[in-house]
């Protein structure tokens, strides 16, 4: 895994499709009737490892600034919003309080215990703690050697996972950052190392039969993931869900290479970050208004598609009205204005082979 691999130029709409699937799975998990779909996080982590390897194939310029621009502003807006609600209307939230120390730890991605969980103010922000930690290790690896950045970062992550397996750490931060789930970023980087070597195969028009087989394998692995909940308790998350997530990623991205997917699927993938962060609050408001998920019944099941559609609509609105303009403005202010006038402008989301951008 080294930087001599050339960055592919595929459209990669399939990656946006997988983001949509991952985000919708997590939405599904937070509907009380089901409580299955948290494996979507594992798909996200594999995608993240792949994308970080891909977007730095030629250059790591402004890597950490780009990561901060992509992740932090929307997360901070959501965190401050939750803090304001906890301060002014605490009855709307369950276990979240307006804790100043918790706010600072949440904003700066420091894990801390909230009730029985390690969880920041913004409900799903715990995964962003892992993401930012991965970005920091990745940036460090590039500083050591851009050519061998994937090997160095993989070695660091796997060493932490092994340490977590061998040592019973007392400190919460040490416990948190030695979990097996970190290995899923390694799987994603490995997916890129494989993907970067198959450009000729993907461009070959005579491989339709093989593509069909790959799609079927990917769908089978995707169907398996909801049934592997019990396996996570004794195999660990990285083995029970991480490896199948990598199989899903590799097979579907190769099987669907070059195909135009439905626009609404790609749009949900584009808005997946907003959908991921804010859907628990949309579901909470939806249930407080309609009380459909308090008791399982026909109405609850009928209203489930409505609630999911509402989450998607809100997420697309946030993506187009807040996330995309804010990201574009920050890129212009922090990155583009540093470039020479003769250089072409950078598209809003760090576009890599896709009109909506697959970076991050």
Secondary structure by P-SEA (a helix, b strand, c coil): cccccccccccaaaaaaaaaaaaaaaaaaaccccccccaaaaaaaaaaaaaaaaaacccccaaaaaaaaaccaaaaaaaaaaaaaaaccccccccccccaaaaaaaaabbbbbcccccccccccaaaaaaaaaaaaaaaaaaaacccaaaaaaaaaaaaaaaaaaccccccaaaaaaaccccaaaaaaaaaaaaaaacccccccccaaaaaaaaaaaaaaaaaacccccccccccccccccaaaaaaaaaaaaaaaccccccaaaaaaaaaaaaaaccaaaaaaaaaaaccccccccaaaaaaaaaaaaaaaaaaaaaaaccaaaaaaaaaaacccccccccbbbbcccccccccccccc
